[in-house]
Amino acid sequence: MKRRVAILISGRGSNMAALIRAAAQADFPAEITLVISNRPDAAGLGKARASGVETLVVESKPFGKDRAAFESALQSALDRHRIELICLAGFMRLFTAEFVRRWYGRMLNIHPSLLPSFPGLDPHGQALRAGVKLSGATVHFVIPETDAGPIVMQGAVPVSDHDTSDTLSERILEVEHRIYQESLRLLAIGKVRIEGDVCKTTGSTDSGNFLISPVVG
Ligand code: GRF
């Protein structure tokens, strides 16, 4: 039985689209049952519908600061659709610790930096200002602190002297699309487990690759 997944979005939905594409493969162990947006104008909603995935808008704005009330509307939708796993994909709303605890071990997020570096807003700008030579993306389990939690998978890219936030973000996005689907696949087949604050992956081997930046010559 494929695991039933909801993707939560607030915007463009390129990670969502990559997950939907991956899950369309017959042998993928999860199905994207539902896409939920907290914003009615999220561009990703149209993309999900065009792919034949059911969408739902649970607007957060009318709830103002009452996070718990918004989450109870969200939880009802998740229950109605018998959702087992959640993927946050550009979902711009913080959760209460209670909601996060309820979904602990079953809710993933993706962030465009090599966490724990550069959590929060503008991670690409933070990376450029810090002058790092490598950056990347991280898929992690969600815990109450923002952009933290046991790390499932990371992918790295070089950062060049000529990068802008836009060029860096484009390069990292390609990695995001690869590692998010792979992380979901591993979670769905029970190959990832949380041990304390870290996540371990059954059967994983060292990739043997390494990345050095800059390269001159
Ligand atoms: C991605 O960079 C993701 O890592 C971050 O928000 C962005 C969402 O982009 N959490 P998209 O909506 O998936 O295109």
Residues whose N, C-alpha, C, O or C-beta is under 5 A from the ligand:
A	BS01	GRF	G11 R12 G13 S14 N15 M16 A89 G90 I110 H111 P112
